[in-house]
Amino acid sequence: MIPVALGQLRRRPAAFAGLAVALFLAVATVTLFGSLFAADVTTPASARKAAGGPGVAVIAGSFGEIAVLVAFFVVVNALGFALRQQHRELALLRTVAATPRQTRRLVRGQVLITTVLVAVPGWVVGAAAARRFLAELRRLGPAAPGMRVPGTPVPMLVALAATLAVGLAASAVAARRISRIAPAAALTASSTEHGRTGAPRLLAGGAALVGGCLLLRLAATRPAAETDEAGQAALLAALVLLVAVALTGPLSVRLLVAVLGVPVRALAPGAGWLAHANLCGYARRLSSAVVPVALLVGLSGTMLIMTNTAGRTARASATGVTSATDVWLRQAEVALLACFAAVATVNTLVAVTAERRREFALLRLAGAHRWQLMRMLAVEAALTTAVGVLLGAVVAGAASAAFSRASTGSVVPSVPVAACWYVVAGAAALTVPAVLATGLRAVRGPAAELVSGDRD
């Protein structure tokens, strides 16, 4: 299956761009925090004890844990869209006697090859980031003055192994549907959505929601002296709640679109009506586009509000360098999570919009002009951003309230309004241009050929 996987990568390099970037970030991130852990291990115990604040190994472990979870989420998302763009080829392989096991092996081969291709650049970036990160920790105090990143290749090998594990686990999730349906059904399957969200998915979403609520309670009930643990629990709760949003997305998205669509249809009777009808009719597709936006807003908003709340608490209690270190670490975590979420957002929106070429061609044959379709896409992008921001804001509000309850005794956190507006503006800046740029390319070409399938 490796030659077939290589052939697919050569034929559709753009389809694997998002997956490659996600895997590159995973390799770089695990290399970064693995190098920090190695630096802590190779430093004499007396020097480690002399440093203030949380230990470097503790910092590396907490960062690495969240990074791996988010990386899995993003890689599953990116690989899922890479497979959707290969749906016809994979279905054809099934019709010529390829077994489900062989199909899964093909997907694993694609993940393996892509991971190997991005490994070296990821190692280089991760090692450079580790040196810069450690220098900042030495300045702030948690790292001993003489602590250095060792020259051992172990962190790089661990990063490769961890990324492969994440990628292979993601391939098992993403390839499940195409490998289980009958060959004839796989070949004739279209982009038409199923009418309902399956019971297993709803049950999993409910379980994730319950788990997120339990983590929120755990974060809110931590004593004031354990704000680090409360912050980690709140951030993990935000991630679990976003998983619940992803699993139950079509239901919540359909409700929000129905509410937000009323003023949109009034303000833009033509393009607004068509955009609203598309989003209501394809709630699952919209959910795929909304979830990365919610991930970006939810995680970034949670970290920004927690950072501001922790900073306010530190100024009030004058606890010194440890609090300043906590604030800086949360800022670094915001940047890391924003990178992963931005990759998921752009990759999803580009893939979702690009696969609608035949839909756009049918509308053109029915009399719609290209610029009418672009106006429709602009309205859809605005609604997608609004729904994603609302869902992300709800998650961020719940997580930051739990953290505030633990650190200040009040469920009302300190909200950096300007920074939160920047997050919203960043989400819009990623969403709208990605949709419009991809849509502009998707509406080109002879409509009749696109409808008949003569052109991809």
C-alpha positions as CSV (number, residue, x, y, z in Angstrom):
1,M,0.0,0.0,0.0
2,I,3.0,2.4,0.4
3,P,3.3,2.9,-3.4
4,V,-0.4,3.6,-3.7
5,A,-0.1,6.1,-0.7
6,L,2.8,7.8,-2.4
7,G,0.8,8.1,-5.6
8,Q,-2.1,9.8,-3.8
9,L,0.3,12.2,-2.1
10,R,1.9,13.1,-5.5
11,R,-1.5,13.5,-7.2
12,R,-3.2,15.5,-4.5
13,P,-0.5,17.4,-2.5
14,A,-2.9,20.2,-1.7
15,A,-5.3,17.7,0.0
16,F,-2.6,16.8,2.5
17,A,-1.3,20.3,3.2
18,G,-3.4,20.8,6.3
19,L,-2.4,17.3,7.6
20,A,1.2,18.1,7.0
21,V,1.1,21.4,8.9
22,A,-0.8,19.7,11.8
23,L,1.8,16.9,12.0
24,F,4.6,19.4,11.7
25,L,3.3,21.4,14.6
26,A,2.9,18.2,16.6
27,V,6.5,17.1,16.0
28,A,7.8,20.6,16.8
29,T,5.8,20.9,20.0
30,V,6.7,17.5,21.4
31,T,10.4,18.2,20.5
32,L,10.1,21.5,22.3
33,F,8.8,20.2,25.5
34,G,10.8,16.9,25.3
35,S,13.9,19.0,25.1
36,L,12.9,21.0,28.1
37,F,12.3,17.8,30.1
38,A,15.7,16.5,29.0
39,A,17.3,19.8,30.1
40,D,15.7,19.4,33.5
41,V,16.8,15.8,33.9
42,T,20.4,16.5,32.9
43,T,20.7,19.4,35.4
44,P,22.2,18.7,38.8
45,A,19.5,18.4,41.6
46,S,21.1,21.1,43.6
47,A,20.7,23.6,40.7
48,R,17.1,22.6,40.2
49,K,16.3,23.2,43.9
50,A,17.8,26.6,43.8
51,A,15.4,27.8,41.0
52,G,12.1,29.4,41.9
53,G,8.6,28.6,40.8
54,P,7.4,25.5,39.1
55,G,10.1,23.1,37.9
56,V,10.9,22.9,34.2
57,A,9.9,19.3,34.1
58,V,6.4,20.2,35.5
59,I,6.0,23.0,32.9
60,A,7.1,20.7,30.1
61,G,4.7,17.9,31.2
62,S,1.7,20.2,31.6
63,F,2.3,21.9,28.3
64,G,3.0,18.7,26.5
65,E,-0.2,17.0,27.8
66,I,-2.5,19.8,26.5
67,A,-0.5,20.0,23.2
68,V,-0.8,16.3,22.4
69,L,-4.6,16.4,23.1
70,V,-5.1,19.4,20.9
71,A,-2.8,17.9,18.2
72,F,-4.9,14.7,18.1
73,F,-8.0,16.9,17.7
74,V,-6.5,18.9,14.8
75,V,-4.9,15.9,13.1
76,V,-8.2,13.9,13.1
77,N,-9.9,17.0,11.6
78,A,-7.2,17.5,8.9
79,L,-7.0,13.8,8.0
80,G,-10.8,13.5,7.8
81,F,-10.8,16.2,5.1
82,A,-7.9,14.7,3.3
83,L,-9.9,11.5,3.1
84,R,-13.0,13.3,1.9
85,Q,-11.1,14.6,-1.0
86,Q,-10.0,11.1,-1.9
87,H,-13.5,9.6,-1.4
88,R,-14.0,8.6,-5.0
89,E,-10.5,6.9,-5.3
90,L,-10.9,5.0,-2.0
91,A,-14.4,3.9,-3.1
92,L,-13.0,2.7,-6.4
93,L,-10.4,0.7,-4.6
94,R,-13.1,-1.0,-2.6
95,T,-15.0,-1.9,-5.7
96,V,-11.9,-3.7,-7.2
97,A,-11.6,-6.0,-4.2
98,A,-9.6,-3.9,-1.7
99,T,-10.6,-5.0,1.8
100,P,-11.4,-2.6,4.6
101,R,-8.1,-3.6,6.3
102,Q,-6.2,-2.7,3.1
103,T,-8.0,0.7,3.0
104,R,-7.0,1.4,6.6
105,R,-3.5,0.4,5.8
106,L,-3.5,2.8,2.9
107,V,-4.6,5.6,5.2
108,R,-1.9,4.7,7.8
109,G,0.7,4.7,5.0
110,Q,-0.3,8.2,4.0
111,V,0.0,9.4,7.6
112,L,3.4,7.6,8.0
113,I,4.8,9.1,4.9
114,T,3.6,12.6,5.7
115,T,5.0,12.4,9.3
116,V,8.4,11.3,8.0
117,L,8.4,14.2,5.5
118,V,7.7,16.8,8.2
119,A,9.9,15.3,10.9
120,V,13.2,17.0,10.1
121,P,11.7,20.5,9.8
122,G,9.7,19.9,13.0
123,W,12.8,18.8,14.8
124,V,14.7,21.9,13.8
125,V,11.9,24.3,14.7
126,G,11.2,22.5,18.0
127,A,14.9,22.5,19.1
128,A,15.2,26.2,18.3
129,A,12.0,27.0,20.2
130,A,13.2,24.9,23.2
131,R,16.4,27.0,23.5
132,R,14.4,30.2,23.3
133,F,11.8,29.0,25.8
134,L,14.4,27.9,28.2
135,A,16.2,31.2,28.0
136,E,12.9,32.9,29.0
137,L,12.5,30.5,31.9
138,R,16.0,31.3,33.1
139,R,15.2,35.0,33.0
140,L,12.0,34.5,35.0
141,G,13.4,32.1,37.5
142,P,11.9,28.6,37.2
143,A,15.0,27.4,35.3
144,A,18.5,27.3,36.9
145,P,21.0,29.7,35.4
146,G,23.2,27.0,34.1
147,M,20.4,24.9,32.6
148,R,20.9,24.1,28.9
149,V,19.2,22.0,26.2
150,P,21.3,18.8,25.8
151,G,22.5,17.6,22.4
152,T,20.8,14.2,22.8
153,P,18.5,13.1,19.9
154,V,16.1,11.3,22.4
155,P,13.5,14.2,22.5
156,M,13.4,14.2,18.7
157,L,12.9,10.4,18.5
158,V,10.2,10.6,21.2
159,A,8.5,13.4,19.3
160,L,8.5,11.3,16.1
161,A,7.1,8.3,18.0
162,A,4.4,10.4,19.8
163,T,3.4,12.1,16.5
164,L,3.2,8.8,14.8
165,A,1.0,7.5,17.6
166,V,-1.3,10.5,17.3
167,G,-1.4,10.2,13.5
168,L,-2.2,6.4,13.6
169,A,-4.9,6.9,16.2
170,A,-6.3,9.7,14.1
171,S,-6.3,7.4,11.0
172,A,-8.3,4.8,12.9
173,V,-10.9,7.4,13.6
174,A,-10.9,9.1,10.2
175,A,-10.9,6.0,8.1
176,R,-13.6,4.2,10.0
177,R,-16.6,5.2,7.8
178,I,-15.0,4.6,4.3
179,S,-13.6,1.2,5.4
180,R,-16.9,-0.1,6.9
181,I,-19.5,0.7,4.2
182,A,-20.2,-1.7,1.3
183,P,-18.1,-1.1,-1.9
184,A,-21.1,-0.2,-4.0
185,A,-22.4,2.2,-1.4
186,A,-18.9,3.8,-1.1
187,L,-18.7,4.4,-4.9
188,T,-22.2,5.9,-5.1
189,A,-22.0,7.9,-1.9
190,S,-22.3,11.6,-2.5
191,S,-21.9,14.7,-0.4
192,T,-25.5,14.6,0.7
193,E,-25.8,14.6,4.4
194,H,-27.5,12.0,6.6
195,G,-30.7,13.2,8.1
196,R,-29.9,12.5,11.7
197,T,-27.1,12.5,14.1
198,G,-26.4,8.9,15.2
199,A,-27.3,7.8,18.7
200,P,-23.6,6.7,19.5
201,R,-22.4,10.2,18.5
202,L,-25.0,11.8,20.7
203,L,-24.2,9.5,23.6
204,A,-20.5,10.3,23.2
205,G,-21.3,14.0,23.1
206,G,-23.4,13.7,26.2
207,A,-20.6,11.9,28.0
208,A,-18.1,14.6,26.9
209,L,-20.5,17.3,28.2
210,V,-20.7,15.5,31.6
211,G,-17.0,15.1,31.7
212,G,-16.4,18.7,30.9
213,C,-18.8,19.8,33.7
214,L,-17.0,17.5,36.2
215,L,-13.7,19.1,35.2
216,L,-15.2,22.5,35.7
217,R,-16.3,21.6,39.2
218,L,-12.9,20.2,39.9
219,A,-11.3,23.5,38.8
220,A,-13.7,25.6,40.7
221,T,-13.2,23.7,44.0
222,R,-9.4,23.8,44.0
223,P,-8.0,25.9,46.9
224,A,-6.5,29.3,46.2
225,A,-3.0,28.0,46.7
226,E,-3.4,25.5,43.8
227,T,-4.2,28.0,41.0
228,D,-1.9,26.1,38.6
229,E,-3.9,22.9,39.0
230,A,-7.1,24.9,38.7
231,G,-5.9,26.4,35.5
232,Q,-4.9,23.1,34.0
233,A,-8.3,21.6,35.0
234,A,-10.2,24.5,33.5
235,L,-8.2,24.4,30.3
236,L,-8.8,20.6,30.0
237,A,-12.5,21.2,30.7
238,A,-12.6,23.7,27.9
239,L,-11.1,21.2,25.5
240,V,-13.5,18.4,26.6
241,L,-16.5,20.8,26.2
242,L,-15.3,21.7,22.7
243,V,-15.2,17.9,21.9
244,A,-18.8,17.8,23.1
245,V,-19.6,20.7,20.8
246,A,-18.0,18.8,17.9
247,L,-20.0,15.7,18.6
248,T,-23.3,17.4,19.1
249,G,-22.5,20.2,16.7
250,P,-25.3,19.7,14.1
251,L,-28.0,20.2,16.7
252,S,-26.6,23.3,18.3
253,V,-25.5,24.8,15.0
254,R,-29.0,24.3,13.5
255,L,-30.6,26.2,16.4
256,L,-28.1,29.1,16.3
257,V,-28.4,29.5,12.5
258,A,-32.2,29.5,12.8
259,V,-31.9,32.4,15.3
260,L,-29.2,34.4,13.6
261,G,-30.6,33.8,10.1
262,V,-33.7,35.9,10.8
263,P,-31.9,39.3,10.7
264,V,-29.6,38.1,7.9
265,R,-32.5,37.3,5.7
266,A,-34.0,40.7,6.4
267,L,-30.8,42.6,5.7
268,A,-29.9,40.6,2.5
269,P,-33.0,39.2,1.0
270,G,-31.3,37.5,-1.9
271,A,-27.8,36.3,-0.9
272,G,-28.9,36.1,2.8
273,W,-31.9,33.8,2.0
274,L,-29.8,31.5,-0.1
275,A,-27.0,31.4,2.5
276,H,-29.4,30.7,5.3
277,A,-31.1,27.9,3.4
278,N,-27.7,26.3,2.6
279,L,-26.5,26.5,6.2
280,C,-29.8,25.1,7.6
281,G,-29.9,22.3,5.0
282,Y,-26.3,21.3,5.6
283,A,-25.9,21.6,9.3
284,R,-23.3,18.8,9.5
285,R,-21.1,20.5,7.0
286,L,-21.6,23.8,8.8
287,S,-20.7,22.1,12.1
288,S,-17.4,21.0,10.5
289,A,-16.6,24.6,9.7
290,V,-17.8,26.0,13.0
291,V,-16.0,23.7,15.4
292,P,-12.5,24.9,14.5
293,V,-13.6,28.5,14.9
294,A,-15.1,27.6,18.3
295,L,-11.8,25.8,19.2
296,L,-9.8,28.9,18.3
297,V,-12.1,31.3,20.2
298,G,-12.8,28.9,23.1
299,L,-9.2,28.0,23.9
300,S,-7.7,31.4,23.2
301,G,-10.4,33.2,25.1
302,T,-10.1,30.8,28.1
303,M,-6.3,31.3,28.3
304,L,-6.5,35.1,27.9
305,I,-9.2,35.5,30.6
306,M,-7.3,33.1,32.9
307,T,-4.1,35.0,32.3
308,N,-5.7,38.4,33.1
309,T,-7.4,37.0,36.2
310,A,-4.2,35.4,37.4
311,G,-2.4,38.7,36.8
312,R,-5.0,40.7,38.7
313,T,-4.7,38.2,41.6
314,A,-0.9,38.5,41.6
315,R,-1.0,42.3,41.7
316,A,-3.4,42.2,44.6
317,S,-1.4,39.7,46.6
318,A,2.1,40.8,45.5
319,T,3.3,37.2,45.3
320,G,6.3,38.0,43.1
321,V,8.1,36.1,40.4
322,T,6.1,32.9,40.5
323,S,2.9,34.8,39.6
324,A,4.7,36.7,36.8
325,T,6.0,33.3,35.5
326,D,2.4,31.9,35.6
327,V,1.2,34.8,33.5
328,W,4.0,34.4,31.0
329,L,3.4,30.7,30.7
330,R,-0.3,31.2,30.0
331,Q,0.6,33.7,27.3
332,A,2.9,31.2,25.7
333,E,0.2,28.5,26.0
334,V,-2.3,30.9,24.2
335,A,0.2,31.3,21.3
336,L,0.7,27.5,21.0
337,L,-3.0,26.7,21.1
338,A,-3.8,29.5,18.7
339,C,-1.4,28.0,16.2
340,F,-3.1,24.6,16.3
341,A,-6.6,26.1,16.2
342,A,-5.7,28.4,13.2
343,V,-4.4,25.4,11.2
344,A,-7.7,23.5,11.9
345,T,-9.8,26.5,11.0
346,V,-8.1,27.3,7.7
347,N,-7.8,23.7,6.6
348,T,-11.5,22.9,7.4
349,L,-12.9,26.0,5.7
350,V,-10.8,25.5,2.6
351,A,-11.7,21.9,2.3
352,V,-15.4,22.4,3.0
353,T,-15.7,25.2,0.4
354,A,-13.6,23.5,-2.2
355,E,-15.8,20.4,-2.2
356,R,-18.8,22.4,-3.1
357,R,-17.8,23.0,-6.7
358,R,-20.5,20.9,-8.2
359,E,-23.1,22.7,-6.0
360,F,-21.9,26.0,-7.3
361,A,-22.0,24.8,-10.9
362,L,-25.6,23.7,-10.5
363,L,-26.5,27.1,-9.1
364,R,-24.8,28.7,-12.1
365,L,-26.7,26.5,-14.5
366,A,-29.9,27.6,-12.7
367,G,-29.0,31.3,-13.5
368,A,-26.8,32.5,-10.6
369,H,-23.9,34.7,-11.5
370,R,-20.4,34.2,-10.0
371,W,-20.6,37.4,-7.9
372,Q,-24.0,36.4,-6.6
373,L,-22.4,33.2,-5.4
374,M,-19.6,35.1,-3.8
375,R,-22.0,37.3,-2.0
376,M,-23.8,34.2,-0.7
377,L,-20.4,32.8,0.5
378,A,-19.6,36.1,2.2
379,V,-22.9,35.9,4.2
380,E,-22.2,32.2,5.0
381,A,-18.7,33.1,6.2
382,A,-20.1,35.8,8.5
383,L,-22.7,33.4,9.9
384,T,-20.1,30.7,10.4
385,T,-17.9,33.1,12.3
386,A,-20.8,34.3,14.4
387,V,-21.9,30.8,15.4
388,G,-18.3,29.7,16.1
389,V,-17.6,32.8,18.2
390,L,-20.8,32.3,20.2
391,L,-20.1,28.6,20.9
392,G,-16.4,29.3,21.8
393,A,-17.4,32.2,24.0
394,V,-19.8,30.0,26.0
395,V,-17.0,27.5,26.6
396,A,-14.5,30.2,27.5
397,G,-16.9,31.8,29.8
398,A,-17.6,28.6,31.7
399,A,-13.9,27.6,32.0
400,S,-12.7,31.0,33.1
401,A,-15.5,31.3,35.6
402,A,-14.4,28.0,37.2
403,F,-10.8,29.2,37.3
404,S,-11.8,32.6,38.8
405,R,-13.9,30.8,41.5
406,A,-10.8,28.9,42.5
407,S,-8.3,31.8,42.4
408,T,-10.4,34.8,43.6
409,G,-13.5,33.3,45.2
410,S,-15.8,34.9,42.6
411,V,-17.2,33.4,39.5
412,V,-16.8,36.7,37.7
413,P,-13.3,36.7,36.0
414,S,-11.3,39.6,34.9
415,V,-12.0,39.9,31.2
416,P,-9.4,41.7,28.9
417,V,-12.0,43.2,26.6
418,A,-9.6,44.5,24.0
419,A,-7.7,41.2,23.8
420,C,-10.9,39.2,23.4
421,W,-12.0,41.5,20.6
422,Y,-8.7,40.7,18.9
423,V,-9.5,37.0,19.2
424,V,-12.9,37.6,17.5
425,A,-11.2,39.7,14.8
426,G,-8.6,37.0,14.3
427,A,-11.3,34.4,13.9
428,A,-13.1,36.6,11.3
429,A,-9.7,37.3,9.6
430,L,-9.1,33.6,9.2
431,T,-12.7,32.6,8.3
432,V,-13.9,35.1,5.8
433,P,-10.8,35.3,3.5
434,A,-10.3,31.5,3.6
435,V,-13.9,31.0,2.4
436,L,-13.9,33.7,-0.2
437,A,-10.5,32.9,-1.6
438,T,-11.4,29.2,-2.0
439,G,-14.9,30.1,-3.3
440,L,-13.5,32.4,-5.9
441,R,-11.5,29.4,-7.3
442,A,-14.4,27.0,-6.9
443,V,-16.8,29.0,-9.0
444,R,-14.4,29.1,-12.0
445,G,-14.5,26.7,-14.9
446,P,-17.3,25.5,-17.2
447,A,-20.3,24.7,-15.1
448,A,-21.6,21.9,-17.3
449,E,-18.3,20.0,-17.0
450,L,-18.2,20.4,-13.2
451,V,-21.7,19.1,-12.8
452,S,-21.1,16.1,-15.1
453,G,-17.9,15.3,-13.2
454,D,-15.6,15.7,-16.2
455,R,-13.5,18.1,-14.2
456,D,-12.4,18.0,-10.6
